[in-house]
Amino acid sequence: MGREEQIIEERIKKIKSLKEEGINPYPHKFKYHQEKSFSSEITEKYSKLKNEQISKDSAIVAGRVMMKRSFGKLSFVKLQDLNGIIQLVFQKGETPEATLSLFKKIDSGDIIGIKGNPTKTKTGEVSILVNELHVLTKSILPLPDKHAGLKDEEEKLRKRYLDIIMNEDIKNIFIKKQKFWSTIRNYLIDKEFLEVETPILENSAGGAAASPFSTHHNALDLDVYLRISMGELWQKKLLVAGYEKTFEIGRQFRNEGMDAEHLQDYTQMEFYWGYANYEDGMELVEDLYKKVAKATLGSLKFEAQGHKIDLGKKWEKYDFEKLIKEKTKIDIYKTDKKEIMNFLKKEKIDFDPEVDKWRMVDLLWKFCRKQISGPGFLVGQPVEMTPLAKRSEKDPRKVEQFQVILGGSEVGNGYSELNDPLDQEERFKHQKALGDSGDEEAMEHDEGFVEALKYGMPPACGFGVSERLFSFMIGKPIRECVIFPLMRPEGVKENGKEK
């Protein structure tokens, strides 16, 4: 029998013994749950106690046993809760005998609740001298070694709950992520945006250039798509309906590649602001990003992908056409596919020779983008690349679009929304032609949306940002910032066969 099997057997015996004594090892609740404090609160409140001084106050905490040690008449437990770790002291002559007896059946990994008196040890550590001990959950499997932890990266993601238990930094990622999204939500609500919910299942995959997931709706006997945008066309219909400011935060799905910046399902926010344009959007977004960084990180400075970023600096504007010409010597309006392909080959950038010219221009831009730290906005994008944006009044070849550039990547996209139904219909027809020729990311012709536009939609600015921004701010690959990322079944390789 291996060491782990022995541990499991011993713990199961303890569970049986507790039950025989009339103690439920899995009670329905902790009877003091409404009175309990977090470990950090106890540590702060009693930091001024003298060494070996015992307070007359009662303290109640609950959490997981991370370590258990015994030295003759003294035993110590490191108890971990949401906010940190506190030491528990069990002392013969001070702790009731019944509590000491129950303590013998406690193991590392168990969840317990205690009541006792705050104290300071000889070494000056704020602790709790235990009077009452309550078994709340008896663990059967042992925790990973505290120092070794989980080493395999796949196992860390697969058993995320263990990684969070063992690693304070990982636990804090998702506390920060909640602050990230709540700051965005509260900021927009304060600006009088209405939070809405739009369909996740759609008849057509609209609102972005991306490959959708498809499924079948049995009740309606329809093939449907999981949304690829955060209700872009739906929110614009709400502008038609008379709502002036809307936003949605939710999950969206794109059946595309996965890397350090991209996932197939992720959280996105999009807002739509009636009677405003892309210049208004840039002003609001810059302020929003600063507020989010301050709330999430406590600072406007961070590093992402080898770039040092300071959101407090002046935000630059990068012109799409000029920047590409400066860094590649290619004039995007005079070039052809052959010249672009030669450049891409020279730079060893993968491309599909069958796609149209503007898909290749996008690859040129991505090559240039990697060299820009930001903060700033990319503007002046070609109309062929953004079928839902309003044309520029100054140059009809371009659209009024802005993309947030940070750390060599795009982390936010917005534009003055196209509200001319005839122009929109022509662009949808062009996208359909691209799709018919094999472009999987081409948008579909959404006739229902065009019909809504024909009733009249006010001028507006729309903007979207995903959780990629959060991953940039904390300097982690986006997959590590998902609390439970999608994984292959354990033991299955990439080709679907078992190991």
C-alpha positions in Angstrom: 0.0 0.0 0.0 1.4 3.4 -1.0 1.7 6.4 1.3 -1.4 8.2 -0.2 -3.5 5.0 0.2 -2.5 4.7 3.8 -3.5 8.4 4.5 -6.9 7.8 2.8 -7.5 4.7 4.9 -6.6 6.4 8.1 -8.9 9.4 7.4 -11.8 7.1 6.5 -11.3 5.4 9.9 -11.4 8.8 11.6 -14.7 9.6 9.8 -16.1 6.4 11.1 -14.8 7.1 14.6 -16.4 10.6 14.6 -19.7 9.2 13.6 -19.5 6.6 16.4 -19.0 9.4 18.9 -22.1 11.1 17.5 -20.2 13.8 15.7 -21.2 14.6 12.1 -18.0 15.1 10.0 -20.1 17.0 7.4 -22.5 19.2 9.4 -25.1 21.4 7.6 -23.5 24.6 8.9 -21.1 26.3 11.3 -23.3 27.4 14.2 -21.2 30.6 14.7 -21.1 31.5 10.9 -22.8 34.9 11.4 -20.3 35.9 14.1 -17.1 34.7 12.5 -14.3 37.1 11.5 -11.6 36.8 8.9 -8.1 35.9 10.0 -6.7 39.3 8.7 -9.2 41.1 10.9 -8.1 39.2 14.0 -4.5 39.8 13.2 -5.0 43.5 12.7 -7.2 44.0 15.7 -5.0 42.3 18.2 -1.6 43.3 16.8 -0.9 45.4 19.9 -1.2 42.6 22.4 2.0 41.9 24.4 3.8 38.6 23.8 2.0 35.7 25.7 -0.8 38.0 26.6 -4.3 36.4 26.3 -7.3 38.6 25.5 -10.6 38.2 27.3 -12.4 38.7 24.0 -13.8 35.8 22.0 -12.7 35.3 18.5 -14.4 33.0 15.9 -12.8 31.9 12.6 -13.4 29.1 10.1 -11.3 27.8 7.3 -9.0 25.0 6.1 -6.2 23.4 8.1 -3.0 23.9 6.2 -0.6 22.6 8.7 -0.7 20.8 12.1 2.2 20.5 14.6 2.5 19.2 18.1 5.2 19.8 20.8 4.3 18.1 24.0 1.6 20.1 25.8 1.4 22.6 22.9 -0.1 22.0 19.4 -0.4 24.5 16.6 -2.6 24.7 13.5 -2.2 27.1 10.5 -5.8 27.9 9.5 -6.4 29.4 6.0 -9.5 31.4 5.2 -10.4 33.8 2.3 -8.3 36.6 3.6 -5.2 34.9 4.9 -3.8 32.5 7.5 -3.9 32.6 11.3 -2.3 30.4 13.9 -4.5 28.4 16.3 -3.0 27.2 19.6 -4.2 24.1 21.5 -2.7 24.0 25.0 -3.1 21.4 27.7 -4.5 23.0 30.8 -6.0 25.9 28.8 -7.9 24.2 26.1 -10.8 21.9 27.3 -10.0 18.2 27.3 -12.9 17.4 25.0 -11.5 19.9 22.4 -8.0 18.4 22.7 -9.5 14.9 22.1 -11.3 16.1 19.0 -8.2 17.8 17.8 -6.5 14.4 17.5 -8.9 13.5 14.7 -8.1 16.6 12.7 -5.8 16.4 9.6 -4.3 18.8 7.2 -6.9 19.7 4.6 -9.9 19.5 7.0 -12.3 22.5 7.2 -12.9 23.5 10.8 -14.5 26.3 12.9 -13.2 27.5 16.2 -13.9 29.8 19.1 -11.2 31.1 21.4 -9.3 34.0 22.8 -6.8 36.1 20.8 -3.3 35.9 22.1 0.3 36.5 21.1 2.9 33.7 21.2 6.5 34.1 22.5 7.6 34.9 19.0 5.0 37.7 18.7 2.6 36.0 16.3 -1.1 36.9 16.8 -2.9 33.6 17.3 -6.1 32.2 18.9 -6.0 30.0 22.0 -8.8 27.5 21.1 -11.7 26.7 23.5 -14.2 25.2 21.0 -13.4 23.1 17.9 -16.0 22.2 15.3 -15.4 19.7 12.5 -17.1 21.2 9.4 -15.7 19.0 6.6 -13.4 16.0 7.0 -11.1 15.7 4.0 -10.2 12.3 2.6 -7.5 13.2 0.0 -4.3 14.8 1.2 -3.4 18.3 0.0 -0.3 18.7 -2.3 3.0 19.3 -0.5 3.0 23.0 0.6 6.5 23.7 -0.8 6.3 21.5 -3.9 2.7 22.5 -4.8 1.3 21.6 -8.2 4.1 21.5 -10.8 2.4 20.4 -13.9 0.8 23.3 -15.7 -2.1 21.2 -17.1 -2.8 19.8 -13.6 -2.9 23.3 -12.2 -5.6 24.3 -14.6 -7.5 21.0 -14.4 -7.4 21.1 -10.6 -7.7 24.8 -10.2 -9.4 24.5 -6.8 -6.1 23.0 -5.4 -4.0 25.6 -7.1 -6.1 28.3 -5.4 -5.8 26.6 -2.0 -2.0 26.3 -2.3 -1.2 29.5 -4.0 -2.2 32.9 -2.6 -1.3 34.7 -5.8 -3.6 32.6 -7.9 -6.5 33.2 -5.4 -5.9 36.9 -5.7 -6.1 36.9 -9.5 -9.8 36.2 -9.4 -10.4 38.7 -6.6 -8.8 41.3 -8.8 -10.8 40.1 -11.8 -14.0 40.8 -9.9 -12.8 44.3 -9.1 -12.0 44.7 -12.8 -15.5 43.9 -14.1 -17.4 45.6 -11.2 -15.4 48.8 -11.8 -16.4 48.7 -15.5 -20.0 48.0 -14.6 -20.3 50.7 -12.0 -18.5 53.2 -14.1 -21.0 52.8 -17.0 -24.0 52.8 -14.6 -22.7 56.0 -13.1 -22.6 57.4 -16.6 -26.3 56.5 -17.0 -25.8 53.5 -19.3 -28.6 50.8 -19.0 -27.3 47.3 -18.5 -29.1 44.8 -20.8 -29.1 41.1 -21.7 -29.2 40.0 -25.3 -29.5 36.5 -26.9 -26.6 34.1 -26.7 -28.2 31.8 -29.3 -28.7 33.5 -32.6 -30.0 32.7 -36.1 -27.0 34.4 -37.7 -23.5 35.1 -36.4 -23.5 38.9 -36.6 -21.6 41.8 -35.0 -18.0 40.7 -35.8 -15.7 39.0 -38.2 -15.2 35.6 -36.5 -15.9 31.9 -36.9 -18.9 30.9 -34.8 -19.8 27.7 -32.9 -23.0 26.2 -34.2 -25.6 23.9 -32.5 -29.2 22.7 -33.0 -32.2 24.1 -31.2 -34.5 21.0 -30.9 -37.7 22.8 -29.8 -37.7 25.1 -32.8 -35.8 22.7 -35.1 -33.3 25.3 -36.0 -29.6 25.4 -36.5 -28.3 28.3 -34.4 -25.0 30.0 -33.5 -23.4 31.0 -30.2 -22.9 34.7 -30.3 -19.6 36.1 -31.5 -20.2 39.6 -30.2 -21.8 41.1 -27.1 -25.1 41.7 -28.7 -23.8 44.4 -31.1 -26.7 44.2 -33.5 -29.2 43.7 -30.7 -28.0 46.7 -28.8 -28.2 48.8 -32.0 -31.8 47.7 -32.3 -32.3 49.1 -28.8 -30.9 52.4 -30.0 -33.6 52.2 -32.7 -36.1 51.6 -29.9 -35.1 54.8 -28.2 -32.7 53.7 -25.5 -29.8 56.1 -25.6 -27.1 54.3 -23.6 -26.8 50.5 -23.2 -24.1 48.0 -22.2 -23.8 44.3 -21.7 -21.2 42.2 -19.9 -21.3 38.5 -20.7 -19.8 35.4 -22.4 -19.2 35.2 -26.1 -17.8 32.4 -28.3 -15.4 32.2 -31.2 -14.4 28.9 -32.8 -10.9 30.0 -33.5 -7.3 29.5 -32.4 -6.1 29.5 -28.8 -3.0 31.3 -27.6 -1.7 33.6 -24.8 -4.2 36.3 -25.9 -7.2 34.4 -27.3 -9.8 31.9 -26.0 -12.9 30.4 -27.6 -15.2 31.5 -24.8 -14.6 34.6 -22.8 -16.1 37.6 -21.1 -16.7 40.8 -23.1 -18.2 44.2 -22.5 -19.8 46.3 -25.2 -21.5 49.6 -24.8 -23.5 51.7 -27.3 -23.9 55.5 -26.8 -26.5 57.3 -28.9 -25.8 60.8 -30.3 -22.0 60.4 -29.7 -19.2 59.5 -32.1 -15.8 57.8 -32.0 -14.1 60.9 -30.6 -16.4 60.9 -27.6 -15.8 57.2 -27.2 -12.0 57.7 -27.1 -12.4 60.3 -24.3 -14.6 58.0 -22.2 -12.6 54.9 -22.8 -9.3 56.5 -21.7 -10.9 57.6 -18.5 -12.5 54.2 -18.0 -9.2 52.3 -18.5 -7.5 54.6 -15.9 -10.3 54.0 -13.4 -10.1 50.2 -14.0 -6.3 50.0 -13.6 -6.4 52.0 -10.4 -9.1 49.8 -8.9 -7.6 46.5 -10.1 -3.9 47.2 -9.6 -3.7 50.3 -7.4 -1.6 51.9 -10.1 -1.6 53.2 -13.7 1.6 51.4 -14.5 2.1 47.8 -15.4 4.1 45.6 -17.8 2.6 43.5 -20.6 4.4 41.3 -23.2 7.7 43.0 -22.5 6.3 46.5 -22.8 6.2 49.0 -19.9 2.9 50.8 -19.9 1.8 54.0 -18.1 -1.8 54.9 -18.6 -1.1 58.2 -17.1 1.0 59.3 -20.1 -0.5 61.1 -23.1 -2.5 58.7 -25.2 -1.2 58.8 -28.8 -3.1 58.4 -32.0 -1.7 56.0 -34.6 -2.8 56.4 -38.2 -3.3 53.0 -39.8 -2.2 53.9 -43.3 0.8 56.0 -42.2 2.0 53.6 -39.6 2.1 50.6 -42.1 3.8 52.7 -44.7 6.4 53.9 -42.1 7.2 50.4 -40.9 6.8 48.3 -44.1 7.2 50.8 -47.0 3.9 49.5 -48.4 1.1 51.9 -49.4 -2.1 49.9 -48.6 -4.2 51.8 -51.1 -1.8 51.3 -54.0 -0.4 47.9 -53.2 -1.6 44.5 -54.5 -1.6 41.0 -53.0 1.7 40.1 -54.6 3.6 42.9 -52.9 2.1 42.1 -49.5 2.8 38.3 -49.9 6.4 39.1 -50.7 6.7 41.1 -47.5 5.0 38.5 -45.4 7.3 35.8 -46.8 10.3 37.9 -46.1 9.2 38.4 -42.5 8.2 34.7 -42.2 4.6 35.5 -41.4 2.1 32.8 -42.2 -0.8 33.7 -44.5 -3.5 32.2 -46.7 -2.9 33.1 -50.3 -6.6 32.7 -51.1 -7.9 35.5 -48.8 -8.6 38.9 -50.2 -6.1 41.8 -50.1 -7.5 43.4 -47.0 -7.1 40.3 -44.9 -3.5 40.5 -45.8 -3.3 44.2 -45.0 -4.6 43.2 -41.5 -1.5 40.9 -41.2 0.7 43.9 -42.1 -0.9 45.9 -39.3 -0.5 43.1 -36.8 3.2 43.0 -37.7 3.5 46.7 -37.0 1.3 46.6 -33.9 3.8 44.4 -32.0 6.3 47.3 -32.0 3.9 49.8 -30.2 3.8 50.0 -26.4 1.0 52.5 -26.1 -1.1 53.8 -24.6 -2.9 55.1 -27.6 -5.6 54.6 -30.2 -5.3 53.3 -33.7 -7.4 55.3 -36.2 -8.0 55.6 -39.9 -8.8 51.9 -40.7 -10.0 51.0 -44.3 -13.7 50.6 -44.8 -13.2 47.1 -46.2 -12.0 45.9 -42.8 -14.8 47.2 -40.6 -18.3 46.6 -42.2 -20.2 48.1 -39.3 -18.4 51.4 -38.9 -19.3 54.8 -40.2 -17.2 56.2 -43.1 -15.0 59.1 -42.3 -16.3 62.5 -43.6 -12.7 63.5 -44.4 -11.7 60.3 -46.3 -14.5 57.9 -47.4 -11.9 55.2 -47.9 -11.7 55.0 -44.1 -13.9 54.6 -41.2 -14.3 56.4 -37.8 -12.8 53.5 -35.8 -10.5 53.5 -32.7 -8.7 50.5 -31.3 -6.9 50.7 -27.9 -3.2 49.7 -28.3 -1.3 48.5 -25.3 1.7 46.2 -25.1 1.9 45.6 -28.8 -1.7 44.4 -29.0 -5.3 45.6 -29.5 -7.3 45.6 -26.2 -10.5 47.4 -27.1 -12.3 48.3 -30.3 -14.9 51.0 -31.0 -16.3 53.2 -33.8 -18.9 55.6 -34.9 -21.7 53.2 -35.8 -22.9 52.9 -39.3 -26.6 54.0 -39.3 -27.1 54.4 -43.1 -29.2 51.3 -44.0 -28.3 51.4 -47.7 -24.6 51.6 -47.1 -24.9 48.8 -44.5 -26.8 46.6 -46.9 -24.1 47.0 -49.6 -21.4 46.1 -47.1 -23.3 43.1 -45.9 -23.6 42.0 -49.6 -19.8 42.4 -49.9 -19.2 40.3 -46.8 -21.6 37.6 -48.1 -19.6 37.4 -51.3 -16.4 37.0 -49.3 -18.1 34.2 -47.3 -19.3 32.5 -50.5 -15.7 32.5 -51.8 -14.5 30.7 -48.7 -13.7 33.4 -46.1 -14.9 31.8 -42.8 -14.7 35.1 -40.9 -16.9 37.1 -43.2 -20.1 38.5 -41.7 -23.5 37.3 -42.8 -26.1 39.5 -44.4 -28.5 40.3 -41.5 -31.7 41.4 -43.2 -33.5 41.9 -39.9 -30.8 44.4 -38.7 -30.9 46.3 -42.0 -34.7 46.5 -41.7 -34.4 48.0 -38.1 -31.9 50.6 -39.5 -34.4 51.6 -42.1 -36.7 52.8 -39.2 -33.9 55.1 -38.1 -31.0 54.7 -35.6 -29.4 57.8 -34.2 -25.7 58.5 -34.7 -23.9 56.5 -32.0 -20.5 55.2 -30.7 -20.0 51.6 -29.9 -17.1 50.0 -28.0 -16.1 46.6 -26.8 -13.4 45.2 -24.6 -12.7 41.6 -23.4 -11.0 40.1 -20.4 -7.8 40.2 -22.5 -7.3 43.7 -21.0 -7.3 42.1 -17.5 -4.8 39.5 -18.5 -2.5 42.3 -19.8 -2.9 44.3 -16.6 -1.7 41.5 -14.4 0.8 40.1 -16.9 -0.6 36.6 -17.3 -1.7 34.5 -20.4 -5.4 34.9 -20.7 -6.0 31.2 -20.1 -4.5 31.5 -16.6 -7.0 34.3 -15.9 -10.0 32.0 -16.5 -11.0 30.4 -13.2 -12.0 27.1 -14.9 -10.7 27.0 -18.4 -11.9 24.3 -20.9 -9.6 21.3 -20.8 -9.4 18.1 -22.8 -10.6 15.0 -20.8 -7.8 13.8 -18.6 -5.6 11.2 -20.3 -6.7 12.3 -23.8 -4.0 13.6 -26.2 -4.5 16.2 -29.0 -5.5 13.5 -31.5 -8.2 12.3 -29.3 -6.5 9.0 -28.3 -5.7 8.1 -24.7 -2.2 8.3 -23.4 
